[in-house]
Amino acid sequence: MNATGLVVVGSGVAGLYAALTAAVRGLDVVLLTKDALADSNSWYAQGGLSAVGPAGAAAGDSIASHIADTLTAGAQLNDADAVAIMCTSAWGHVQRLIGAGAEFDTDASGTFALGLEAAHAHPRILHAGGDATGKGLASALILACRAQQAAGRLEIREHAFVTELLTEENPYAEAGSDRPATMVTGVRVLGGEGQSDELHAEAVLLATGGAGQLFAATTNPHGATADGAALAYRAGAVLADAEFIQFHPTLVSPGGFMVSEAVRGEGAVLLNERGERFMQAVHPDAELAPRDVVARAIHAVRAQGGTVHLDARAVEARHGAGFLARRFPSITRELKKLGYDLAAEPVPVTPAAHYWMGGILTNDTGASTLPGLFAAGETACTGVHGANRLASNSLLEGLVFAWRTVVNLPSDLAAATALAAAVANSAGMKVMATRPAGAGNFEGSGSDPAETATADMDLAQLQELAQLHLGVERTAEGLRSALDRLACWRVTGNDRASRERANLLTVATVVATAALERENSIGAHYRSDATAAPQPANGHLPRFGRALAATAATQNLRTKTLV
């Protein structure tokens, strides 16, 4: 058994930045990642990092405009305070990244090249390598973390898959109080050779990414299996906003490669099977409407038997031969492998699961509803994205709140307990209890398979079900059907692949339940049988969280509504 101060799980920009920040500040920190450091969703981020700096402000942009755009894209379901924190601190983190070795693209004058993406009122997207921003930032952070490792200030363990959060009774919990009955004290880890060991810690920070592999059509890499959210949920933490899954409008189909929204930001348009633009009749911003709007419009065309293509030929013509290849070198190269030439022909596209706005409920310093457990990046739900994430805010959110988590870690268990109780009681949402179906038979799963769970589930079955019932459009009938099927499935086995499937099954049940219970449509959650928008309660739009039934009873989680 080993012990440390802080365990960071995940090596996307949130995990890397948290580990680097902790090491620089002299904390005892271990960074765990289930594959190699570069195997993360962040690595594949094409678009960029949104931030308002001096050049943007001089051109008429403002932090207030960035805040307003974020709230608009999120359908006003966002946590406005968290949005203000993120947007206000963005440029400071750009400078920290540069200090850590990151390089952003500049124009001929040496000024940062700023891109425009959907639902942004101004060009404010910094990018690296044209369309390889995630790779650029992650590479710089990996090098910085390796330097800390070489100096003996950071321990890095690759191919270390966290299978369970270790918990103990919380000595500061009181009978009848709302203080959590348990606290997180470390992690159980499955090594690359199949060995298992425990690592105890004063704090665990989950930065494990999203749940894209829940769907057959996804922009996410194979490692996006909802690990952090499932771990936290089984340990008793609250998951919030689970119904909100963003679908990126332009996954190349066939081919399975995502074309960044930045291409539409440069002027590319969407055409139906007759070669006609259709987004102008859907939204005033046409192809630059919020992602949920564009994804539903494409879905509607395809549902009627039509096809949709992304056409960038006019962009190439306007800027001159070779522009798209220079501006989007990675996209051009990958499309060429699939037999497409963005500059010469329209490319077939379809919506695909891209980003989960839901996740582990946290406050603006990363604290969850369990003492000792923190989260940042896509696996966390800070409320900053609301019902639909604004383009290029994901890398920014991961950086801002990972940093805030590390620099605001509570000084002792009593402080951590009080903080967790505050998160649970001031989240501004209704928290409900549930128990997922067949979460697996391995030790420490924290959830017994339902009595009806009789069929072993494979990943393709789950992805097919999610694609059909949890996708761009949903109905109560479809969601009930999905929940019935999910309740019949189980996942057995102790190997990594089985555990990943169990994690996806757990989160799929939470998502389906949340989508069924939200009987309205807002942002990325669209119920074709309940298209009306939600009505405010006490001046605020309702948000919902979920916790395991047994844990909810133990912790006396109360039903909370905004006041």
N, C-alpha and C positions, 0 to 999 in steps of 0.2 A: 504494500500500500504506500503510495506517495502522497505528498501534500504540497500545495503551493498557495500563493495569494490569489491570483486571478487565472482562470482558464478561459481562453477565447476559442470558440469552436467555429471554424469556417475561414476560408482564405480568399473571399471576395474583397472588394475595397473596404467594406465595413470591418471585417475581421482583421485584415492586414493593418488598417489605420489604427484600430483599437490596440492591437498588439504593439505596434510601433510607438504609439503615444504612451502606453503603459511602460514600455522598456525605457524610453527616454526619460520618463519621470521617476525611474528607479524602482518601479513595482516588481515584485516577483511574479513573472507571467510565463505561461505556457500556451503556445498556439498549436491547436490540433486541426488537421484537415483530413478528410477521408480519402483523398487522392493526393496528387501533387499540388503544390501551392498555386500553380497556374490553372488548375482545373476548377473554374468557377464561372458562374453566370456573368460576373463583372467582366471577365476577360473578353467576352464576345459582344459587349456593348458597343454598338456602332455610333450612335448619334452624338452624344457628348455630355457636357456638364453645364447646367444652366447657372449663370451667376451674373449679377449686374456689377460691373467694375467702372473705373473712371472713364474708359472710352465709351462704354454704353451710356453712361449718364450724360456725357458730353453730347451724344447723338440724340438725346431725348428720352432715353429709357430711365427707369427708376426702380428702386426696391419696392416701392408701393405698387408699381405696375406688375412686377413679378408676383407679389402677394396676390393681387387681384386676379391675375391669370390662373394662379394655382387654385384659388377658391372657385373660380368659374368652372374650370375643368373638373374639379371635384364635386360639382353640383351643390356647393355650399355645405356639404356634409363634413367638411374638414374641421379639424381642431385649429381654430384660427390662431391661437397663441403659438402652437407648434409651427404653423406656416410662417408666422412672423419671425420666429427664432431662426428657422432654416434660411429664409431669404435674406435676412439681415446679416447673418454670419457667413454667407456664401463666399464672398470675395476673400475673407480672411483665410478660408480653407484652400482657396485657389493658391494663395501665397504660400501657405504651408506645404502644399503639394509641390510647388516649384522648388521650395527649399529642400524637399526630400528627393529632388531629382526629376520630377515630371516636366515634360515639355509640351506646350500647346502650340498649335499651328498659328503662324502669323502671316500677314500680307507683306507686300514688297517694302513697305515702310517700317516693318518691324512691329506693327500694332497687331494685337490679337485678332485673328479672323473669327468673326462671330456669325454663326448660322441662325436661320429661322426655322422653327418647327411648328407643328400644328398647335393652335390655341395660344401661342405666344404673340403678344402685341408688338414685340420688337425683336430684332436679332440679338440673342444673348447666350447662344450656345457655343461654348468653347469646345474645340475638338482637337484630337491628336492623330497624326498619321492619316488625315482626311476623314476616314471612317473607321478608325481603330482606336477610339478613345479609351475604351475599357482596357484593352491590351496595353496601351501606353501607360495608363495610371497604375494598373496592377503590376506591370513590370517594374516601374519605379519604386513602388511600395515593397515589392518582393526583394529588390536589391537592398533597400533600406533596412528591411527586417533581417536579411542575411547578414548585413553589417553588424546589427545589434547582436545577432546570434554569435558571430565571430568574436565579438567583444565580451561574450559571456553574460550579456544582459537579457537574453531572450532564448527560451528553449522552443524549438520547432519540432513537431512530430507529424510527419506526413504518413499517409496510409493508416490513419488512426480514426476509425469510425465510431462515433459515440452512439451507444445503444441504449443508454438509460441515464437519467438524472438521479443521482443518489440523494435521498431525503432523510431527514431525521425529525423527530418531534421538536417543535419550536418552544423553547423554554419560556419565551415571553408571551405565549398565547395564554389567554385567560378564559375560563369557562363563561360562555354567554357573550364574549366580546367578538368583534369582527376581525380580530387579528388572526392571520393564517395559522392553522394548527401545525403545519409542517414548514420546513425550510430546506433549501437546496444546499447540499454540502459537497458536491463534486459530481464526477461522471464515471460511468463504466465504459471502457473502450475496447473495441474489437480491433486487433492489429491485423496487418496485412497477411500474416501467416496463420491467422485464425486464433491466436492467443488472446485471452481476455484479462484485463487488469483494471484496477480502480485508481482514480486520481482524485484526491480530496482537495478542496479549495475553499477559500473564504467567499469567493464569488465566481459565478459562471456566466459568461457572456456568449449567448447564442447568436451567430451571424452566418447561418447556414443556407440562406437563400430561399427560393420560392418553391412552388409546387407544380411547375410546368409539365412534369412527366405524368401528371394525372390525365393528360389529354393526348390523343393520337396525333393531332396537329398542334405542334408547339414550337416556339422559337428557342426554348430552353435546352441546355445540354442534358445529357443522361443523368447527371448527378442531382438535378433539381427534383428531389423526391420528398419534399415537405418534412425533412428530418427534424429540424428544430421545433417547428410548431407541434408535431406529433409528440416529441419528447416532453415539451412543456405541458401540453394538454394532459398527457397521461400522469404527469407529476402533480397536476392539480391547478395549473395556471389557467387564466381566462384567455380565450381567443376571441378577437373582436373583428367585426366587419368582414366575416368570412365569406359572405355572399358575393363580394365584389372581386371579380377576376377580369382583368383587362385583356382583351383580344387585340393583338396587333393586326392591322388591316392587310398587310402586304407580305405574307409568306408566299414564296414562289411555289406554285403547284402545277405540275409535278416538279419535284426537286428538293423541297423542304428547307430552303435557305431564305432567311429574312432580308428584305430590302428596307433599309432605314427610312424612317419618316423624313429625314433630312433631304432625301431625294425629292419628295413632294414639296419640301420647303424651298428647294431650288426651282420649282415650277412644274414638276411632272404631274400628269393628270391621270384620272381613272376613266377607262372606256368600257362600255358593255360590249356584248357580242356583235352589235351593229356598228361598233366604232364610235359610239356617241358618249359624250360626257354626261353623267347623271347626278353628280354630287351638287351641282349648282341648284338643282330643284329640291335638294334635301336640306341644305344648310347654307346660310349666307357666306360662310367661310369656305364652302365647297370642299376641296381636298384637304384643306387645313382646318377642318372642323375637329372637335375633340375625337379621340380615338374610338370611343364607344359609338359615336354617331357614324363614323366612316365604316367601322366594322359591321354595324347592323345594315348599312346600305348595301355593302358588298354581299353580305349574307342574304339579303332579300333578293338581289339579282340572281344569285346562284340557286336559291330555293325555288325560283321560277324556271329553272333549267337553263339560265343564261350563264355567261362567263364574264369575267372581269380581267382587264389587263392594265398594267401600269405603263404609261407612255411618256418617255423622257426625250423623245426625239426633238421636240421644240427647244428643250433646254440646251441640248448639244448644238443645235443650229444657231441659237441666240449667242452662245458664248464661243463658238468655234470648235472645230474638230479637236478631239482629245480632251475636252473639258471634263466630261464625266469620268474618264479614266484617271485624270489627275485629282479630281475632287473626291472620288469614291474608288480608290485603287483596290481595296479589299473586295468590295461588292462587284466591281468589274471582273476581277480575277475569279471569284467564286461562280459568278453567273456564266463566265466563259466555260468553266468546267462542266456546267449543266447544258451548254449549247445555246446560251442566250447572249445577245449583245444589246445592252441597255440603250446604247446610242443609235442603234439601227432599227430596232423593232420593239413593239410592245411586249411586255413580259406577263404571263398569266399569274394571278395572285389570288389568295384566299385568306380569310381571317384565321388566326392561330393564337392559342393561349400564350400569353406573354408575361404578365406581371400580376401578382396577387396583392391587392391593397390590404387584405386582411392579414391576420397573424397574431402573434403574442402581444396582448395588450400591454403597453408601456406608457410611462409618463415621458416628459421631455428630457429626462436624464437616464432613460433606458431601463428603469426599474419596472419589473413585472409585478403581478399580484402575489408572488411567492418571495419571501426573504432569501437573498443570496442568488436569485436568478435575474439576469438582465438580457436584453435582446436589442439588436440593431440591424439595419438593412432590411431586406425584403421579408425576412422571417418575423420582423417586428411590426406592430401596428401602432404607430405614434399618432395616427389620425391625420397626418400631414397631407395625405393624398385624397382623403374623402372618398367619394364613390368612384373616382376615376383619376388616375395619375396623369399629371401634366408631363408632356414629353421632356426627357432629359433631367427630370427631378429625382430619378432613382439613385444615381451615383451621388448626387448632392446629399440626399437624405441619409444615405449610408455613412457618408463622411461626417456630416454634422453631428448626428446623434451617437455614432460610435465614439467620437471625441468627447462629447458631453457626458457619455456614460462613464468613461475612464476618469475624467477629471472631477467627477462628482460622486465617486463611489463612497458609500456610507462608511463612517469610521469604525462602527462595531455592529454586532448583531442586533442590539436594541434599536439602533438607528435604522438598520435595514428592515426590521419588523415594522416599525412605524411607517416607513416609506412604502412598503408593500401594502399595508392597510390603507394608506392614503390613496394609492393607485386604485384599489378595489372600490373605494367609496367616493371618489371624486372623478370617476371616469366619464360621467355624464351619459350613462347608457343603462339600458335594462340588461341585466345578466341573468341568463337562464341556464338550467341544468340539463344535461343529456348524458347518455352513455353510448359510445360507438359500438358498432357490431364487430365481430371477429377480429380483434386487434392482434391476434397471434398467440401462440402457446408458449413463447419463450419466457424465461425467468425475468421477472421485474417489469412485465409489460404494463402493469398498473390497471389493466382492464381485461376481465375475463371474456372470452367469446360468448356471444349471445347463445341461448339454448337452441335457437333456430339456425345458427351458423353451421351448416352441414357440408358445404361445397368448398373445395379448395379453389382459390382465385388466382388466375394468372394475370399478368400486367395488361395484356392485350384486351382481356375482357373488361377490366376496369376502365381502360382508356376509351373503349368503344362506348361504354355506358356514359362516361362523362361527356364525351363528344356529343352524344345524342341528347342528354337531359340536362347537363350543367353548362351548356355552351352559350353562344351569343344570345339566343332566345330560350326562355324557359316557360313551363306551364306547371300548374299545381299537379295535374294528372301525371306529367312526366316525372316530376320530382318525387311524387309518392311512389311511382313505379321504381325509380332509382333507389329510394330508401328501402323498399321491400327487397330488392335484389341485393343491396349492400348488406342487409341484415342476414342474408343466407350465406354470405361468403366468409371464409376464414383464411388466415395465412399461417402456415406452420413452418417450422424450421428455424435454425439459429444462425444461418449464414447471412452475409450482408444483403444479398439480393432479396431474401425472404423478409428481412427486417425493413428494407426500403419499401417493399410492397405493402407491408403492414402499416408503415407510416402513411403511405398514400391512401390506404383504405380508411384509416382513422380520420384523416383530414377530409377525404371525400364525403364521409358521413356528416361531418360538421358543416361542410359547405352546402350539401344538399338540404340539411335541416334548416340552416339559416336562410337559404333561398326560398324554401317553402314558407317559412314563417314571415318573411317580408312580403306582404301581400300588396305590393305596389312596385313601381318601376322608377329607378333613379340611377343615373350614371351607368356603370358597367353592368348593373343588375337590371335586366329587362324581362318582365313577365308579360308575354303576349296576351295572357288572360287577365292581367291586372295592370293596365298601362298607365293608370293615373299616378301622379307623383304623390309622395307622402306629404302629410300635413304637419306643420310644426306643432310641437307641444311646448307650451311656455316659451314660445319664441324661437325654439330650436328644432331642427329635424332630428327624429329619433335614430339612435344607433343601438346596436345589440352586441352582446357578448355571450360566450358560452363557456361553461366549466363542467367537468365530470360531475355526475349527480352525487356520488358518494362524497367527493371532495367539497362540493358546494354545501352539502349538509354539515360536514365537519367544520367548515370555515364560517358557517352562518352567513354565506354570501346573501346579501339582501337585494331585492329588486330595486334598482335605482333608475330614476328618470331625471332628465335635465330640469333644473330650476332656474 
